[in-house]
């Protein structure tokens, strides 16, 4: 089994004549101009695809699911490549790939699926939208957790029951979303430390012989969010945490290959290259926020957003929930449009209105183009929370989430309906996530920074 790190979360695995590509995103920006690859992909498309007959996509986020890459696969490889994807209710990814002319094999949750006479894959759904993959050829095995946020012992043990004794674990090693505003570095340091703690817990429970830190090879690349780079973990810090947890770190630089199971020989050289690159982050190019959008265009886009929300969700229930003020759901969010120096109040219940200057304090500050993106895309709020192109206090962020996360819920194939009220498990997961984020935002003094590591020679 030979593994090549292409970039970020994209790896190529070759074994017994089978070529499998994971999560290909190899160029361009992601999350509405908020992310770029830390290192340009050193391999051309043809080299990446050489020998590949299967592409596994873990989830729909654009740093794992790249329509541009898949469109090129369809154009240049046609029916020679099959897409592997978890079976979902909405089938959006599967349908998109089929619309390109690609074959799709949907993987049932937790069911071992033969890919060849000797190679078997097990795909496991993780909470709302993510998934992991366990691949074995009978001699070596790997478990790709990509950025599944597997932090709880019960969740990790459940994965381990379906993915026993992996030779290699692949897992994310740094935070990859908004973690407090410019002045809240403590929250980002805590998030970085928490990511290393989760990685260590995965290793202690799953007991992989080797661990590859990956799926964090990006930088926040917009003028509005570049400050988020100030506390990220580096592969070197991750390697130290991996060793301390009892696994052998395998650090690969994009383009590096490794024979799975053999003693890694290129780790020191890869770490030195990473140290140099992370030292250059402050000099990497940044993208501008984009063209400003007038208030009337935003108002028009909001009406379309509102119509789509009520077409997919129960209007009476949303209205009722908004009246239960202690819940804080669907309340007007006051948005300061920093490029226009104007403020608007937005609520799917009460509508869109401009706020007089000095009339109310803003809950969130962002660029008008970001608000337009959120109105035009049901995944827009999810994108905003990942790219971090906004400023908000803990209370402002909570208010924004309670009012706008309905679009993200819809993107997952769920809806605010009377039926959802009886889905106790979903409500508990959503509540636990919100409470956890807000608790960490409001207690920056409890943040524990990731351990420092000297640069390699």
N, C-alpha and C positions, 0 to 999 in steps of 0.2 A: 504494500500500500504506500503510494507516494503522494505527498501533499505539497501543493504549491500555494503560497499566499499571493493572490493577485493584488488585492488592496482591500482595506477596511474589513468588511465581513465576507468578502468574496474569496473563496478558496477553490482550488481544483484538486480533485482526488482521482487518482488512477490506480486501478487494481484489477487483476485478472481480465485485462482487455476492456474494462469498463471505464469510461470517462464521465465524471459527475462534477458539475459546477454548482457552487453554492452562492446564492444572493449576489448576482452580478450588478454592481454599480461601479463603473470604472472611469467616468468622466462627467464633467458638468457639475452644477450646484444642486443642492437639495433643500427642501423645506423653505420654499419661497425666497430663495437667495440668501438663506441663513447659514448654510454649511457648504464647505468645499473639502475635497480630499487633502489631507495634510501633505501627502507625497503624490506627485503625478504617477499614474500607472505606468510602469516601465515596459509593459508588454502590449503589442498591437492586438487588435481584435482577432486576427487570423491565428496568432500564436495562442491566445487564450482559448479559442474554440477548437483547436486541433485535438482530435480524438474525443471530443465531448458529444455524448448522445443524450445526456440527461441534465436538466437544470432544476435544482430545488430552490424554491423561494419560501422563506420562512414566514414573511408577513408583508403587508401592503405598504409599509413605510418606504418612501422613495430611495432611501439608502440601501434597500434590500430588493425592492421591486422597481426596476428601471424600465419604463415603457420604451425609451429610446433604444436601450440595449436589446430588448426582446424584439422590437420591430426590425432591427438589423439582423437578428438571428433568423427571424421568419423570412426575410428577404434573401439572405445568403445561404441558409441551410435548410429551409423549408421543412419537409417531413422527416428529416434526419435527426431531429431533436425533439424529445418529449419533455414537457414541463411537469414537475412533481409539485403538488400543492396540497395542503390540508383540505379535507372536505369541510365546506362551510355552508351555512344556510343560504347566504345571498349569492354565492358562486360568482362574485364579481370578477375576481382575479382569473378564475378558470374561464369565464365567458370572454374576458378581454383577450386572453391568450388564444382561445379558439377563433376569435374574430380576426386574428392575425394569420390564421391558417396553421397554427401550431397544434400538435397533439398534446393532450393534457391527461395525466393520470392523477386522480384525486386519492389521497392517502387517508384511510380511516384512522381515527384517533387510537393510538396505542396498538395497532395491528401490524405485526411484522409482514413486510411485503417483499417478495423475491424480485430483485432487479436483474438477476442473471442466475445461472446454475449455482454460483458460489457466493453471491453478494445479496445481503438482505438489508432492508431499511425499515426502521420504525419511526414514524412521525407522531409526535404528541402535541396536542393543542395545549396552549398555556393561557389560561384565563380568557380574555375577550378576543384577542386577535393574533397573538404571537404563536409560534410553534418551535419545537426543537427536533433534531434528527439524530438517530442512532444508526450508524452504518457499521456492518461487520462483514468480513470476507472469510470468516472461520479461523483466521490466524490473528489478525489485528482488528481493533474496533475503535471508533471515535464517536464522541457525543458532541454535537454542535448546539450549544445553548444560545448562540448569537447574543441578542440582548434581552432574552427572557429574564425578567427581574426576579429570579429565583433566590429569595432571601430566607424564607421560612423553612424550618427543618422538615415539616410535614410535606411541603411541596417538593423539596429536593429528594426526599426519600421515595416519594411517589414516582418521580422520574427514574430514580435508581432501580426500582423494581422492574421497569421496562427496558432499562439501559444498563445492564449489569457489567461491572468491572471494565469500564472503557480504558483502552490503552492510552487514548488521548482525549482530553477535554479541551474544547474551544469555548471561550467565554469573554464577554465584554469586561473591560477593566477600568473605565472611567465614566463619569456622568455625561449625559448627552441630551440635555434639555435645559430650560430656564431654571436657574437655581439662585433666586434672589436678584435684587437690583444691583446697580453699580457699587453701592456702599455696603452690600451684604456678602463680603467675601467669606465670612465665617460660615454661612450656609453652604457655600460651594465647597469649602474645605471639609465640612461635615459630610456632604454628599460624596466627595471623593473617598473619604475614609470608609463610609458605609459601603461603597462599591467594592473596596478591597476586602472588607469583612465578609461580604456576600460571597466573593470569590473564594476566600479561605474556607468558608462553611461548605461550599459546594465540593471543594477538594476533600475535606475531612469526611464528608458523608459518602461521596461517590468513589473516592479513592482511585483516581486515575494515576497511572504511572507518570504520565507527562501532561503538561498543561500549556496551551498556547494562548496568550493574551491577544485578543484582536477585537474587531468591531467597535473600536474607538479611534480609528485613525483619521479623524476629521479635525478641522478647526472652525470655530465660529467666525464666519468670514464676512460679516456685514458691519458697516460703520456703526450700526445700532447695537450690535451684540458682541463685539470683539472682546469686551472686558470679561466675558464669561470664560475666556481661556486662562484666566489668572490662577486657577487652582486645579487644573486637570491633572490626573495621574499620567505618568509616563510609563512606557513598557518596562523601564528599569525598576521603578517602584513596584509595578505589578510582579516582576520576576522575583523580587525580594519577598513579597507576600506569598507567592506560590511556593518558594523554597521553604519558608517558615511553616507553611501548612502541610508540608510533607510530600510535595510532588516535584518533579523535575521540570523547570521552566524551559520551554522551547520558544525562543524569540526569533521570529522571521521578519525580515524587511520585505516590502513588496517586491515580488520577483524571485524570492528565495524558495528553494524546494527542500524537502526533508523526507527521508525514508522512515515511515512511521515505525516506531519501536526501537530504532537504532539510537545510540548515544548522540545527542545533538552536538555538532561541532562548530556551528556558525553563530552561536548566541552572543559571544563577546563582540564580534564584528558588527552584528546587527544592533546591539545596544549602543555602540559607539556612533553608528550612523543616526540612530534615533536621537541621541543626546544632541548631536549637531543640529538636527532638524527642529527639535523642540526649542533649541536656543534661537532659532530664526523666526519663530511664530510671530513675534511683534513686528516683523518686517514683511510678512506675507501680504499680498494684495487684498484689499477689502472692497466689497461691493457697495454701491450707493443704495439708499433706501428705495429709490424708484420715483416715478413721477407723482406729483401731488394730485389729489382728486378733490373736486369741489363738493361742498356740502349737499347740493341738490343731487349730484350724481350718487352720493352715498345714500341719500334718502330714497332714491329710486331703487338702488340695489338692495336696500333694507326691505322694501316692500316685497321684492321677489324672494328674499330670504324668509321673511315672515310667512308668505304664502306656502313655501315648501315645508316649513316647520309644521304648520297646521294641517297640511295635507298628509303628513306622515305620523302625526301625534294627536292625542286627544286635546282639542281646544278647551272643552269644559274642565278637564282634569288640570291642565296647565293653569287655567284661570283660578281654579279652586286652590291649587298649591300656592299661587302667588298671594292669595288672600290670607294664608296662614303665615303671618309675618315672622314668627320665631324661626321658621324653617329657612328663611332667607332665599327662597327659590323664585326665580323669574322676576326679580326686582329690577328697576331701572339702573343701568350702569352708566355713570357719568364718565365720558371719554374725552380726554384732552387731546386734540389733534395738534401735535407739536409743530408740524410744518405749516399749519394754517393759523396757529394761535387762536383756535376757536374750540368750543366745547359743545358736545351733544350728549343727550341722555337717550339711551337705547334700551328698549324692553319689548320683547315679543308680545307682551300683553298690552302695554299702554302706548307703544309706538316709538317713533323717532322724533325728537324735538331738539332744537338748538337751545343751549343754556346761556343766559346772559352772562357777560364777563363779570366775574366776581360773585355770581349767584350761588354756586355750589362748589365744593371741593371735588377735584377729580378722583375717581376710583382707579383709573388707569391712564397712562399716557402712551400714545403710539402714533405712528405715521399714518396718514390718511390712506395710503396704498395698502397697509396691513389690514385696516378695517374693511376696505373694499374686498380684499382677498377672503376675509372671513365671511362676508356676506355672500360671496359668489360660490363658495365651496363648502360642502357639508363637513369636510375634514379641516376647514379653515381654522377653527379654534384649536384643534389638536396640533396643527402646524405651528400656530403662534406659540403654544406652550413649549414646543420643541425648539424653535429657532430663537426664542427669547428676545424678540424684537419689540419689547415693551418695557415699561416701568410701572411697578405697582407695589403697594404695601401688602402685608399679609392679609389684611381685611379686604383690600381692593381686589387681590387675586382671588380670594374666596368668593367674593360677590360676582366677579367675572365668570368663575367656573360654574357657580350655581345658576347663572343665567344663560351662558352660551354653550355649555358642554352638551346640550341636547343635540347639536349637530354632530358631535363626535359619537354620541350614542347611536344616532341614526346611521352613521357610517359603518357601525359594527353590526347593523342589521337589527337593532333594538329600537324601541319606541317608548315614549312616555304615554302609557296607557293604563287602564284599570288592571290589566293583566300583570303589568310590571310591579304593581303594588304587592302582589302576592308572590313575587319571586324574591324570597327572603335572602337567598345566597347572593344574588346580584346586588341587591341593595346594601348588604353588609360589605361586599367588596368595594363598592363605590364609596361608601361612607368611611371605611377604614383608610382608603387611599387619601381622601381629602383631609381627614383628621390628622393623618401622619405627616402630610406635607405642611399643613398649617402649624402643627406643633413644632416642627423643625425650623420653620420660618420665624416663629415667635420666640425661639430660644436660641439665638445665635451664640450666646455665651457658653452653651453646652457643646458647641462644635468641637470636634477633634480633628485636627489637620492630619493629612496623610504623612507618613514618615518621609523625611528628606533622604535623598540619595545623591551621592557625588557623581558627577559626569564621568563616563568612562574615558580612558586615555585613547 
